[in-house]
Amino acid sequence: IRTIGEMGLLGANLKGYGCAGINNVAYGLIMQELEFGDSGVRSFASVQGALVMYPIHAFGSEAQKQKYLPKLARAEMIGCFGLTEPDYGSNPAGMITRAERNGRGFVLNGRKMWITNGTMADVAVVWAKLEGNIRGFIVEKGAKGFRAQAMHGKLSLRASDTAELLLDDCQIGEDAILSESDGLKAPLSCLSQARYGIAWGALGAALACYQEALEYAQGRIVFDHPLAAFQLTQEKFAHMVTEITKMQLLCFHLGKLKDRGAAHPAQISLAKRNNCYHALEIARRCREILGANGISDDYVSMRHAANLESVKTYEGTHEIHTLILGQAITGISAFGN
């Protein structure tokens, strides 16, 4: 983790405060390469950059930016993002976590689930309703009434730290609120940042599976011929390289739009939805090409497929992004119908 920070890969598309300030295409390529290795590694970087550093950068005070961003960029501090709740995942507007003012600042009460980096985080960006309006708060490790509890038994993202955050009369200072965060649009804008990186990351996982399966098929001899010489195998590769090329073009175009400030959230949803779906499909096809060897941890396809089940689900499920696109296309919301 510290090496990733030293390389300037965390929050790399943010400007100032120790961040690299690179363009969004270059940032996307970083996410691609991290997930080429493992979705858990990219998930760490996405949370740190898009869900912790970005909201502080976008909605925080100058003092908060100076205090947290340089250390987060260097991985001297680790952050997590508390939005999802036990009963409110796809519907964050219904969150029940509350913030109340008192003479010393704010008191938070509630629970957050499926929180990446939760137990290792030095600081959490927690979303709660203050007088009925959703606001962001910075909660530091060790704050009274705040604790993170590891979630065990995962069959996916096993390299990623996943936790439940518990806030029981958690006392934080007046200066802990993200003063410019106001309403649901604030956390949703963070999700758009993360979803953009996820679209690139899923592409990286697909590339890892494809490259390994191609090398295997070229060397594996079946009925006196390389596995790659069979028409059924070539059909699989033709399909995969077509989908990977479309994923690459989609990410590149979206990155250029983002650099111009012209990317719409629905376009980001389209990329996240498409790339996660096809990356998982490609991982499964590659496992088939590997045959029985594909279930061994000597090969990456099964691990990537298991991870992509989570990646396809978090930051908005396939179905939620379908509804986002449907609303953008028709002008009619189907949420809740």
The 8 nearest C-alpha neighbors of each residue, nearest first, counted from 0:
[[1, 3, 2, 4, 74, 40, 43, 5],
 [0, 2, 4, 74, 3, 5, 73, 75],
 [3, 1, 5, 4, 0, 6, 74, 73],
 [4, 2, 0, 6, 1, 5, 8, 7],
 [5, 3, 73, 74, 1, 7, 2, 6],
 [4, 6, 2, 7, 3, 73, 1, 74],
 [5, 7, 3, 4, 8, 2, 73, 9],
 [8, 6, 4, 5, 9, 19, 11, 3],
 [7, 9, 11, 6, 3, 4, 10, 29],
 [10, 8, 11, 72, 48, 7, 4, 44],
 [11, 9, 48, 12, 13, 18, 72, 52],
 [10, 12, 19, 9, 8, 13, 18, 20],
 [13, 11, 20, 21, 10, 22, 26, 23],
 [14, 12, 20, 11, 10, 18, 15, 19],
 [13, 15, 20, 18, 12, 19, 16, 17],
 [14, 16, 18, 17, 13, 20, 19, 69],
 [17, 15, 69, 18, 68, 65, 14, 64],
 [16, 18, 69, 15, 72, 19, 68, 73],
 [19, 17, 15, 11, 16, 20, 14, 13],
 [18, 20, 11, 21, 7, 12, 14, 17],
 [19, 21, 14, 12, 13, 11, 18, 22],
 [22, 20, 12, 19, 11, 25, 26, 23],
 [23, 21, 25, 24, 12, 26, 258, 20],
 [22, 24, 26, 254, 25, 258, 12, 27],
 [23, 25, 254, 27, 26, 22, 251, 28],
 [24, 26, 28, 27, 23, 22, 21, 29],
 [27, 25, 23, 29, 24, 28, 12, 11],
 [28, 26, 24, 30, 29, 25, 199, 196],
 [27, 29, 31, 25, 30, 26, 32, 24],
 [30, 28, 26, 32, 27, 31, 33, 25],
 [31, 29, 200, 27, 33, 28, 32, 196],
 [32, 30, 200, 203, 28, 199, 29, 34],
 [31, 33, 35, 29, 34, 30, 203, 28],
 [34, 32, 41, 30, 35, 36, 31, 40],
 [35, 33, 37, 38, 36, 200, 41, 203],
 [36, 34, 203, 204, 32, 207, 33, 37],
 [35, 37, 34, 33, 32, 38, 204, 40],
 [38, 36, 34, 39, 40, 35, 33, 41],
 [39, 37, 34, 41, 40, 42, 306, 156],
 [38, 40, 159, 42, 158, 156, 37, 41],
 [39, 41, 43, 42, 38, 37, 33, 44],
 [40, 42, 33, 44, 34, 38, 43, 39],
 [43, 41, 39, 45, 40, 44, 38, 46],
 [42, 44, 40, 41, 46, 45, 47, 39],
 [43, 45, 41, 47, 42, 46, 48, 9],
 [46, 44, 42, 48, 49, 47, 43, 193],
 [45, 47, 50, 43, 44, 49, 48, 42],
 [46, 48, 44, 51, 45, 78, 50, 43],
 [49, 47, 10, 52, 45, 9, 46, 51],
 [48, 50, 53, 193, 45, 192, 46, 51],
 [49, 51, 46, 189, 80, 53, 48, 47],
 [52, 50, 47, 53, 54, 48, 78, 49],
 [51, 53, 48, 55, 54, 56, 49, 47],
 [52, 54, 56, 49, 55, 51, 50, 57],
 [55, 53, 57, 56, 58, 52, 51, 50],
 [54, 56, 59, 52, 58, 53, 57, 64],
 [55, 57, 53, 54, 59, 58, 52, 64],
 [58, 56, 54, 55, 53, 59, 179, 180],
 [59, 57, 179, 180, 55, 54, 177, 56],
 [60, 58, 55, 177, 63, 56, 178, 57],
 [59, 61, 63, 62, 64, 178, 177, 58],
 [60, 62, 64, 63, 65, 59, 66, 56],
 [61, 63, 65, 60, 64, 66, 59, 67],
 [64, 62, 66, 60, 61, 65, 59, 67],
 [63, 65, 61, 68, 62, 66, 67, 56],
 [66, 64, 62, 63, 67, 68, 61, 16],
 [67, 65, 63, 64, 62, 68, 69, 70],
 [66, 68, 64, 70, 65, 69, 63, 71],
 [67, 69, 71, 64, 70, 16, 72, 65],
 [70, 68, 17, 72, 16, 71, 67, 73],
 [69, 71, 75, 73, 72, 76, 68, 67],
 [70, 72, 76, 74, 68, 73, 69, 75],
 [73, 71, 69, 9, 70, 74, 4, 68],
 [72, 74, 4, 70, 75, 71, 5, 69],
 [75, 73, 4, 71, 76, 1, 72, 77],
 [74, 76, 70, 73, 71, 77, 1, 72],
 [77, 75, 71, 74, 70, 121, 78, 120],
 [78, 76, 120, 121, 74, 71, 122, 75],
 [77, 79, 120, 122, 123, 47, 121, 51],
 [78, 80, 123, 116, 117, 120, 115, 51],
 [81, 79, 124, 123, 50, 125, 51, 82],
 [80, 82, 125, 111, 124, 126, 83, 114],
 [81, 83, 126, 80, 111, 125, 84, 91],
 [84, 82, 88, 111, 112, 87, 81, 91],
 [83, 85, 111, 87, 112, 86, 88, 110],
 [86, 84, 112, 87, 111, 83, 88, 110],
 [87, 85, 84, 88, 94, 83, 93, 90],
 [88, 86, 84, 90, 91, 85, 94, 83],
 [87, 89, 83, 90, 91, 84, 86, 85],
 [88, 90, 91, 87, 315, 319, 316, 83],
 [89, 91, 87, 88, 92, 93, 94, 86],
 [92, 90, 93, 94, 87, 88, 89, 83],
 [91, 93, 90, 94, 183, 87, 133, 89],
 [92, 94, 91, 90, 87, 95, 86, 88],
 [95, 93, 91, 92, 96, 87, 84, 127],
 [94, 96, 97, 93, 109, 128, 127, 84],
 [97, 95, 109, 127, 108, 94, 128, 110],
 [98, 96, 128, 127, 108, 107, 95, 129],
 [97, 99, 107, 129, 106, 128, 127, 105],
 [100, 98, 106, 105, 129, 101, 97, 107],
 [101, 99, 105, 104, 106, 98, 102, 103],
 [100, 102, 104, 103, 105, 99, 106, 173],
 [101, 103, 104, 100, 105, 173, 172, 106],
 [104, 102, 101, 172, 105, 173, 171, 100],
 [105, 103, 173, 172, 101, 100, 102, 171],
 [104, 106, 100, 99, 171, 101, 170, 98],
 [105, 107, 170, 169, 99, 98, 168, 100],
 [108, 106, 98, 169, 168, 97, 166, 105],
 [107, 109, 166, 167, 97, 168, 96, 169],
 [110, 108, 96, 166, 165, 97, 95, 167],
 [111, 109, 165, 164, 84, 166, 96, 112],
 [110, 112, 84, 164, 83, 163, 81, 82],
 [113, 111, 163, 84, 114, 83, 85, 164],
 [114, 112, 162, 161, 163, 115, 83, 111],
 [113, 115, 162, 161, 117, 112, 163, 81],
 [114, 116, 161, 117, 160, 79, 113, 162],
 [117, 115, 160, 79, 119, 120, 118, 161],
 [118, 116, 162, 115, 114, 120, 119, 79],
 [117, 119, 147, 120, 116, 162, 149, 148],
 [118, 120, 116, 117, 121, 77, 160, 78],
 [121, 119, 77, 78, 122, 117, 118, 116],
 [120, 122, 140, 77, 76, 78, 139, 119],
 [121, 123, 139, 78, 120, 140, 138, 77],
 [124, 122, 79, 138, 78, 80, 137, 125],
 [123, 125, 137, 80, 136, 81, 51, 79],
 [126, 124, 81, 136, 135, 123, 80, 137],
 [127, 125, 135, 82, 134, 81, 136, 133],
 [128, 126, 96, 97, 133, 134, 98, 129],
 [129, 127, 133, 97, 132, 131, 98, 134],
 [128, 130, 98, 132, 131, 99, 97, 133],
 [129, 131, 132, 128, 99, 98, 97, 133],
 [132, 130, 128, 129, 133, 97, 127, 182],
 [131, 133, 128, 129, 182, 130, 134, 181],
 [134, 132, 128, 182, 127, 183, 129, 181],
 [135, 133, 180, 181, 126, 127, 128, 182],
 [134, 136, 126, 177, 125, 180, 176, 124],
 [137, 135, 176, 125, 175, 177, 124, 138],
 [136, 138, 124, 175, 123, 176, 125, 139],
 [139, 137, 123, 122, 136, 124, 140, 171],
 [140, 138, 122, 142, 121, 141, 123, 137],
 [139, 141, 121, 142, 122, 138, 120, 145],
 [140, 142, 139, 143, 145, 146, 144, 121],
 [143, 141, 145, 140, 139, 144, 170, 169],
 [142, 144, 169, 145, 170, 141, 168, 171],
 [143, 145, 169, 167, 168, 166, 142, 170],
 [146, 144, 166, 169, 142, 143, 165, 167],
 [145, 147, 165, 164, 148, 144, 166, 141],
 [148, 146, 164, 118, 163, 117, 162, 165],
 [147, 149, 163, 162, 164, 118, 150, 146],
 [150, 148, 162, 161, 118, 151, 163, 147],
 [151, 149, 162, 161, 148, 163, 152, 153],
 [152, 150, 153, 149, 161, 162, 154, 157],
 [151, 153, 154, 150, 157, 155, 149, 161],
 [154, 152, 155, 151, 157, 156, 150, 161],
 [153, 155, 152, 157, 305, 156, 306, 151],
 [154, 156, 306, 305, 157, 153, 309, 308],
 [157, 155, 306, 159, 39, 158, 38, 154],
 [156, 158, 155, 159, 153, 154, 39, 160],
 [159, 157, 39, 156, 160, 40, 37, 38],
 [160, 158, 39, 156, 157, 161, 115, 40],
 [159, 161, 116, 115, 117, 162, 158, 118],
 [162, 160, 115, 114, 150, 113, 117, 116],
 [163, 161, 149, 117, 150, 114, 148, 113],
 [162, 164, 112, 148, 111, 147, 114, 113],
 [165, 163, 147, 111, 110, 146, 148, 162],
 [166, 164, 110, 146, 145, 147, 109, 167],
 [165, 167, 145, 108, 109, 169, 144, 107],
 [166, 168, 144, 108, 169, 165, 145, 109],
 [169, 167, 108, 144, 106, 107, 170, 166],
 [170, 168, 144, 107, 106, 167, 166, 143],
 [169, 171, 106, 143, 105, 168, 107, 142],
 [172, 170, 105, 104, 175, 106, 169, 138],
 [171, 173, 104, 174, 175, 103, 105, 170],
 [172, 174, 104, 175, 105, 176, 103, 171],
 [173, 175, 172, 176, 104, 177, 171, 63],
 [176, 174, 137, 172, 173, 136, 171, 177],
 [177, 175, 136, 178, 174, 135, 137, 173],
 [178, 176, 59, 135, 58, 136, 180, 179],
 [177, 179, 176, 180, 59, 58, 60, 181],
 [180, 178, 58, 177, 181, 59, 57, 60],
 [181, 179, 58, 134, 185, 177, 178, 135],
 [180, 182, 134, 179, 133, 185, 132, 183],
 [181, 183, 133, 184, 132, 185, 134, 180],
 [182, 184, 185, 133, 186, 187, 92, 181],
 [183, 185, 187, 182, 186, 188, 181, 180],
 [184, 186, 188, 183, 187, 180, 182, 181],
 [187, 185, 189, 188, 184, 183, 190, 126],
 [188, 186, 190, 184, 189, 185, 183, 191],
 [187, 189, 191, 185, 186, 190, 184, 192],
 [190, 188, 186, 192, 187, 191, 50, 49],
 [189, 191, 187, 193, 192, 188, 194, 314],
 [192, 190, 194, 188, 189, 193, 264, 195],
 [191, 193, 189, 190, 49, 195, 194, 188],
 [192, 194, 190, 49, 196, 195, 191, 45],
 [195, 193, 197, 191, 196, 192, 271, 190],
 [194, 196, 193, 198, 192, 197, 267, 191],
 [197, 195, 193, 199, 194, 198, 27, 30],
 [196, 198, 200, 194, 199, 195, 201, 193],
 [199, 197, 271, 195, 201, 196, 200, 274],
 [200, 198, 31, 202, 196, 197, 27, 201],
 [199, 201, 31, 197, 30, 203, 34, 202],
 [202, 200, 204, 203, 198, 275, 199, 278],
 [201, 203, 205, 199, 200, 204, 31, 206],
 [204, 202, 31, 35, 200, 206, 34, 201],
 [203, 205, 35, 201, 207, 206, 202, 34],
 [206, 204, 278, 202, 208, 203, 207, 281],
 [207, 205, 209, 203, 204, 208, 210, 202],
 [208, 206, 204, 35, 210, 205, 209, 211],
 [209, 207, 300, 205, 211, 206, 210, 282],
 [210, 208, 206, 212, 211, 207, 213, 205],
 [211, 209, 213, 207, 212, 208, 206, 214],
 [210, 212, 214, 208, 209, 213, 215, 207],
 [213, 211, 215, 209, 285, 214, 210, 216],
 [214, 212, 216, 210, 215, 211, 209, 217],
 [213, 215, 217, 211, 212, 216, 210, 218],
 [214, 216, 212, 218, 213, 217, 219, 211],
 [217, 215, 227, 226, 213, 219, 218, 214],
 [216, 218, 227, 214, 215, 225, 219, 213],
 [219, 217, 215, 216, 225, 220, 214, 226],
 [218, 220, 216, 225, 226, 215, 217, 221],
 [221, 219, 225, 224, 226, 223, 218, 222],
 [220, 222, 224, 223, 226, 225, 219, 229],
 [223, 221, 224, 220, 225, 226, 219, 229],
 [224, 222, 221, 220, 225, 226, 219, 228],
 [225, 223, 220, 221, 222, 226, 228, 229],
 [226, 224, 220, 227, 228, 219, 217, 221],
 [225, 227, 216, 228, 219, 221, 220, 229],
 [226, 228, 216, 217, 225, 229, 232, 233],
 [229, 227, 225, 226, 224, 230, 233, 232],
 [230, 228, 232, 231, 227, 226, 233, 225],
 [229, 231, 233, 232, 234, 228, 227, 235],
 [232, 230, 234, 233, 229, 235, 227, 228],
 [233, 231, 235, 234, 229, 230, 227, 236],
 [232, 234, 230, 236, 235, 231, 237, 227],
 [235, 233, 237, 231, 232, 236, 230, 238],
 [236, 234, 232, 238, 233, 237, 239, 231],
 [235, 237, 239, 233, 238, 234, 240, 232],
 [238, 236, 234, 240, 235, 239, 233, 241],
 [237, 239, 235, 241, 236, 240, 234, 242],
 [240, 238, 236, 242, 241, 237, 243, 281],
 [239, 241, 243, 237, 242, 238, 244, 236],
 [242, 240, 244, 238, 239, 243, 237, 245],
 [241, 243, 245, 239, 244, 240, 246, 238],
 [244, 242, 246, 240, 245, 241, 239, 247],
 [243, 245, 247, 241, 246, 242, 240, 248],
 [246, 244, 242, 248, 247, 243, 249, 241],
 [245, 247, 243, 249, 244, 248, 274, 242],
 [248, 246, 244, 250, 245, 249, 251, 243],
 [247, 249, 251, 245, 250, 246, 252, 244],
 [248, 250, 246, 252, 247, 251, 245, 253],
 [251, 249, 253, 247, 248, 252, 254, 246],
 [250, 252, 254, 248, 253, 249, 247, 24],
 [253, 251, 255, 249, 254, 250, 248, 256],
 [252, 254, 256, 250, 255, 251, 249, 257],
 [255, 253, 24, 257, 251, 23, 256, 252],
 [254, 256, 258, 252, 257, 253, 251, 259],
 [257, 255, 262, 261, 253, 259, 254, 258],
 [256, 258, 262, 260, 254, 259, 255, 261],
 [257, 259, 255, 256, 260, 23, 254, 22],
 [260, 258, 256, 257, 261, 255, 262, 254],
 [261, 259, 257, 258, 262, 256, 263, 255],
 [260, 262, 256, 259, 257, 263, 258, 255],
 [263, 261, 257, 256, 260, 253, 266, 264],
 [262, 264, 266, 265, 261, 267, 257, 256],
 [265, 263, 267, 266, 191, 268, 262, 188],
 [266, 264, 268, 267, 263, 324, 269, 323],
 [267, 265, 269, 263, 268, 264, 270, 262],
 [266, 268, 264, 270, 265, 269, 195, 271],
 [269, 267, 265, 271, 266, 270, 320, 272],
 [268, 270, 266, 272, 267, 271, 273, 265],
 [271, 269, 267, 273, 268, 272, 198, 274],
 [270, 272, 198, 268, 274, 269, 273, 194],
 [273, 271, 269, 270, 317, 275, 274, 268],
 [274, 272, 270, 276, 271, 275, 269, 277],
 [273, 275, 277, 276, 271, 198, 272, 278],
 [274, 276, 278, 311, 201, 277, 272, 273],
 [277, 275, 273, 274, 279, 278, 272, 280],
 [276, 278, 280, 274, 279, 275, 281, 273],
 [279, 277, 205, 281, 275, 280, 276, 201],
 [280, 278, 282, 277, 281, 276, 304, 307],
 [279, 281, 277, 283, 278, 282, 284, 276],
 [282, 280, 284, 278, 283, 279, 277, 205],
 [283, 281, 279, 285, 300, 304, 280, 284],
 [282, 284, 286, 280, 281, 285, 279, 304],
 [285, 283, 281, 287, 286, 282, 280, 288],
 [284, 286, 288, 282, 287, 283, 212, 281],
 [285, 287, 293, 283, 289, 284, 288, 300],
 [286, 288, 284, 290, 285, 289, 283, 293],
 [289, 287, 285, 290, 286, 284, 212, 216],
 [288, 290, 293, 286, 287, 292, 285, 291],
 [291, 289, 287, 292, 288, 293, 286, 294],
 [290, 292, 293, 294, 289, 295, 287, 286],
 [293, 291, 290, 295, 289, 294, 298, 297],
 [292, 294, 289, 286, 291, 295, 290, 298],
 [293, 295, 292, 291, 301, 296, 286, 298],
 [296, 294, 297, 293, 292, 298, 291, 301],
 [295, 297, 298, 294, 299, 302, 301, 293],
 [296, 298, 295, 299, 292, 293, 294, 300],
 [299, 297, 296, 295, 300, 293, 301, 292],
 [298, 300, 302, 301, 303, 208, 296, 297],
 [301, 299, 303, 208, 282, 302, 286, 304],
 [300, 302, 304, 303, 299, 294, 305, 286],
 [303, 301, 305, 299, 304, 300, 306, 296],
 [302, 304, 306, 300, 305, 301, 307, 299],
 [305, 303, 301, 307, 282, 302, 306, 279],
 [306, 304, 155, 302, 308, 303, 307, 301],
 [307, 305, 155, 303, 156, 308, 304, 309],
 [306, 308, 310, 304, 309, 305, 311, 279],
 [307, 309, 311, 306, 305, 310, 312, 304],
 [310, 308, 312, 307, 311, 306, 313, 155],
 [309, 311, 307, 312, 313, 308, 306, 275],
 [312, 310, 275, 308, 309, 307, 313, 316],
 [313, 311, 316, 309, 310, 315, 308, 317],
 [312, 314, 315, 310, 316, 309, 311, 308],
 [315, 313, 190, 194, 316, 312, 193, 310],
 [316, 314, 313, 319, 312, 320, 89, 317],
 [315, 317, 312, 319, 318, 313, 311, 320],
 [318, 316, 320, 272, 319, 321, 311, 312],
 [317, 319, 321, 316, 320, 322, 315, 272],
 [320, 318, 316, 322, 321, 317, 315, 323],
 [319, 321, 323, 322, 317, 318, 268, 324],
 [320, 322, 318, 324, 319, 323, 325, 317],
 [321, 323, 325, 319, 320, 324, 326, 333],
 [324, 322, 320, 326, 325, 321, 265, 327],
 [325, 323, 327, 321, 322, 326, 265, 328],
 [324, 326, 322, 328, 323, 327, 329, 321],
 [325, 327, 332, 331, 330, 323, 329, 324],
 [326, 328, 324, 325, 330, 329, 323, 265],
 [327, 329, 325, 326, 330, 324, 331, 323],
 [330, 328, 331, 326, 327, 325, 332, 324],
 [329, 331, 326, 327, 328, 332, 325, 324],
 [332, 330, 326, 329, 333, 325, 327, 328],
 [331, 333, 326, 334, 330, 322, 325, 323],
 [332, 334, 336, 335, 322, 331, 326, 325],
 [335, 333, 336, 332, 322, 319, 323, 326],
 [334, 336, 333, 332, 90, 322, 89, 319],
 [335, 333, 334, 332, 322, 331, 319, 326]]
